Amino acid sequence: MLKPTDHSRRKFLLESLLLAAGLPACQADNVFTSAPTATSTPGTSPANSTVNTPLSTNNVHFLLRNDAEYAKHRQIFNKRITAMPKVIAVCSNEKGVQEAVAYASKTKLPITVKSGGHSFEGFSVMEGSLMVDMSGMNKPIYNKTSKLLTIQPGAKLGGVYEYLNRFGRLIPAGSCAGVGVAGLTLGGGYGFFARQFGLTCDSLQRVRMVDGKGQVHDSSNEPDLLWACKGGGNGNFGIITELEFKTHPAPPFFHSARFKYRNLSPEQATQLAERWFGLMPGLPKTAYSSWVLNGKHLTVLVTDTAPGTALNTILDKLKTGATEVTPLRKDAFLPGIQRFRGGTDPMYFKNVSAGYYTGFKDLKAMLPAICQKIANAKVNTILQINTLGGEISNPALEATAAYPHRTLAYLGELQTYYDKPAQTATAEQTVREIQGMLTKGGIRAHYRNYPDVEIPNWETAYYGKSYARLQTLKRKYDPDNLIRHPQSVRA
Ligand SMILES: Cc1cc2nc3c(=O)[nH]c(=O)nc-3n(C[C@H](O)[C@H](O)[C@H](O)COP(=O)(O)OP(=O)(O)OC[C@H]3O[C@@H](n4cnc5c(N)ncnc54)[C@H](O)[C@@H]3O)c2cc1C
């Protein structure tokens, strides 16, 4: 993977983002490691021990701030987040998670959970907390008879696709290789295959969880737990230690086309948005599309696993006005999706949900002003709108999952990327202003996996009518609110 030098980082980011048509740049670490990499000896304490210093065991290695391996385990994908946990518990197994919870309970340290470390707002790391690091628990097991995938939470999407491809199977997930399967699924999870097979969480069949009291639960016996983990399970009331998914046949080929429209005025960008929204109801269920405005330049990506005449009609119409067209290309499935796996290193960014939409009418009034703001922004700013709908909107799924946004067929994401910590305030202000325009324009529903710490009424924005039921589960599994982050469900 191309690795940027510091001075070429902005250019690299732009190119990498445009290749992925604005799909967030991400980490391509897609191997399954064999064990947690912290190396303290069982029964010993971390380097800077005090009276309350936790003792490492064969199940969990505790790290304090002065330990050599602390920085590596604290690292998350977003370099903007600088919070430092007091203790990191690097878990090898479920027993280790229980031991970490027992220690946090005894010392009254709040618990945050890290699997893939890709939370936009760094909800897996909190100042002064105990971070339960699940990244070393990342083993997949595919059962050829049942066609079920049993997987540990620290597995990353790139590795999951590679592993399942050996069996000709997939779970419908995002494209960025470094995203953790746990965080993605527990908040919903969408990607190229969601319109055909549903959200990632719709394929979830069972979970195991250690709750805030250190007790282990299996959702086979607790259907409410499975419901909650389908869109409402991110760091809210327990630590998921195992996930079981039904899998789907992987298609032999992955097709993608791309259209670029350069140097647009805000009005032109808005017109192209209206046209794109107008075409999307004809998009086949096997297809996905994104509308990605990066400064003054627009990229439209269209992918499909079984293209036919309906798709070709859309592609023909998208050609009008394009300054550059990459016609539909056909790749073998795995290399095809790997073209969109993104960058490799942690980066500075402030990305947030820009809301769900029913269609163009939800954005019409404010889009020209938002496009203007994006064009004038002092940091690299992107508005990406993704197609949802298809199987995600299947009414039969409504009661099965905490995810509350099934009727909304489009999801917006606002992204800002930059090079230096000194630009953080500018990036945050840019997002604040555009988010403010969206809120003022009536956008109320937001994606939990694209959190924004400043969003008003986040409880209903993320969880809608599911919030009250999630609170009931919080009271049951974590009444003392040991497991928490700035936007976790409150008892
Ligand atoms: C580059 C990039 C690309 C992305 N692409 C997509 C995409 O295509 N589709 C999509 O839907 N989303 C996408 N996302 C958003 C992604 O789904 C969320 O950021 C997700 O929560 C990340 O999960 P993680 O395990 O990597 O992160 P973490 O930071 O480890 O965790 C994220 C959240 O989940 C909770 N959590 C993690 N592990 C557990 C566990 N074992 N038990 C309980 N709670 C847990 C944490 O408390 C935290 O709140 C992307 C994000 C990035 C940064």
The ligand as an SDF file (V2000), in Angstrom:
LIG
                    3D

 53 58  0  0  0  0  0  0  0  0999 V2000
  -12.3000    4.7620    7.8950 C   0  0  0  0  0  0  0  0  0  0  0  0
  -13.6640    4.3750    8.3290 C   0  0  0  0  0  0  0  0  0  0  0  0
  -14.4940    3.7150    7.4440 C   0  0  0  0  0  0  0  0  0  0  0  0
  -15.7840    3.3480    7.8310 C   0  0  0  0  0  0  0  0  0  0  0  0
  -16.6110    2.7130    6.9360 N   0  0  0  0  0  0  0  0  0  0  0  0
  -17.8520    2.3420    7.3270 C   0  0  0  0  0  0  0  0  0  0  0  0
  -18.7350    1.6710    6.4290 C   0  0  0  0  0  0  0  0  0  0  0  0
  -18.4120    1.4370    5.2650 O   0  0  0  0  0  0  0  0  0  0  0  0
  -19.9580    1.2980    6.8820 N   0  0  0  0  0  0  0  0  0  0  0  0
  -20.3660    1.5610    8.1570 C   0  0  0  0  0  0  0  0  0  0  0  0
  -21.4910    1.1860    8.5070 O   0  0  0  0  0  0  0  0  0  0  0  0
  -19.5590    2.2030    9.0200 N   0  0  0  0  0  0  0  0  0  0  0  0
  -18.3220    2.5990    8.6360 C   0  0  0  0  0  0  0  0  0  0  0  0
  -17.5110    3.2650    9.5090 N   0  0  0  0  0  0  0  0  0  0  0  0
  -17.9930    3.5450   10.8590 C   0  0  0  0  0  0  0  0  0  0  0  0
  -17.7610    2.3250   11.7320 C   0  0  0  0  0  0  0  0  0  0  0  0
  -18.8220    1.4180   11.5440 O   0  0  0  0  0  0  0  0  0  0  0  0
  -17.7340    2.7260   13.2090 C   0  0  0  0  0  0  0  0  0  0  0  0
  -16.7050    3.6520   13.4200 O   0  0  0  0  0  0  0  0  0  0  0  0
  -17.5560    1.5040   14.0920 C   0  0  0  0  0  0  0  0  0  0  0  0
  -18.1340    1.7600   15.3380 O   0  0  0  0  0  0  0  0  0  0  0  0
  -16.0960    1.1380   14.2490 C   0  0  0  0  0  0  0  0  0  0  0  0
  -15.9690   -0.0420   14.9820 O   0  0  0  0  0  0  0  0  0  0  0  0
  -14.5420   -0.4340   15.5760 P   0  0  0  0  0  0  0  0  0  0  0  0
  -14.7110   -1.7010   16.3000 O   0  0  0  0  0  0  0  0  0  0  0  0
  -13.5270   -0.3510   14.5140 O   0  0  0  0  0  0  0  0  0  0  0  0
  -14.2650    0.7970   16.5230 O   0  0  0  0  0  0  0  0  0  0  0  0
  -14.0330    0.9880   18.0910 P   0  0  0  0  0  0  0  0  0  0  0  0
  -13.5440    2.3870   18.1950 O   0  0  0  0  0  0  0  0  0  0  0  0
  -13.2100   -0.0790   18.6570 O   0  0  0  0  0  0  0  0  0  0  0  0
  -15.4920    0.8830   18.6890 O   0  0  0  0  0  0  0  0  0  0  0  0
  -16.5340    1.6850   18.1830 C   0  0  0  0  0  0  0  0  0  0  0  0
  -17.7090    1.6910   19.1600 C   0  0  0  0  0  0  0  0  0  0  0  0
  -18.1690    0.3710   19.3700 O   0  0  0  0  0  0  0  0  0  0  0  0
  -18.0510   -0.0020   20.7460 C   0  0  0  0  0  0  0  0  0  0  0  0
  -17.4810   -1.3440   20.8000 N   0  0  0  0  0  0  0  0  0  0  0  0
  -16.3860   -1.7900   20.1480 C   0  0  0  0  0  0  0  0  0  0  0  0
  -16.1740   -3.0750   20.4400 N   0  0  0  0  0  0  0  0  0  0  0  0
  -17.1450   -3.4600   21.2900 C   0  0  0  0  0  0  0  0  0  0  0  0
  -17.4400   -4.6810   21.9510 C   0  0  0  0  0  0  0  0  0  0  0  0
  -16.6750   -5.7650   21.7840 N   0  0  0  0  0  0  0  0  0  0  0  0
  -18.5170   -4.7220   22.7690 N   0  0  0  0  0  0  0  0  0  0  0  0
  -19.2940   -3.6320   22.9650 C   0  0  0  0  0  0  0  0  0  0  0  0
  -19.0540   -2.4410   22.3550 N   0  0  0  0  0  0  0  0  0  0  0  0
  -17.9850   -2.3620   21.5240 C   0  0  0  0  0  0  0  0  0  0  0  0
  -17.1580    1.0270   21.3930 C   0  0  0  0  0  0  0  0  0  0  0  0
  -17.5900    1.2770   22.7030 O   0  0  0  0  0  0  0  0  0  0  0  0
  -17.3680    2.2540   20.5220 C   0  0  0  0  0  0  0  0  0  0  0  0
  -18.4760    2.9960   20.9860 O   0  0  0  0  0  0  0  0  0  0  0  0
  -16.2200    3.6430    9.1370 C   0  0  0  0  0  0  0  0  0  0  0  0
  -15.3650    4.3030   10.0280 C   0  0  0  0  0  0  0  0  0  0  0  0
  -14.0980    4.6780    9.6190 C   0  0  0  0  0  0  0  0  0  0  0  0
  -13.1960    5.4180   10.5600 C   0  0  0  0  0  0  0  0  0  0  0  0
  1  2  1  0
  2  3  1  0
  2 52  2  0
  3  4  2  0
  4  5  1  0
  4 50  1  0
  5  6  2  0
  6  7  1  0
  6 13  1  0
  7  8  2  0
  7  9  1  0
  9 10  1  0
 10 11  2  0
 10 12  1  0
 12 13  2  0
 13 14  1  0
 14 15  1  0
 14 50  1  0
 15 16  1  0
 16 17  1  0
 16 18  1  0
 18 19  1  0
 18 20  1  0
 20 21  1  0
 20 22  1  0
 22 23  1  0
 23 24  1  0
 24 25  2  0
 24 26  1  0
 24 27  1  0
 27 28  1  0
 28 29  2  0
 28 30  1  0
 28 31  1  0
 31 32  1  0
 32 33  1  0
 33 34  1  0
 33 48  1  0
 34 35  1  0
 35 36  1  0
 35 46  1  0
 36 37  1  0
 36 45  1  0
 37 38  2  0
 38 39  1  0
 39 40  1  0
 39 45  2  0
 40 41  1  0
 40 42  2  0
 42 43  1  0
 43 44  2  0
 44 45  1  0
 46 47  1  0
 46 48  1  0
 48 49  1  0
 50 51  2  0
 51 52  1  0
 52 53  1  0
M  END
$$$$
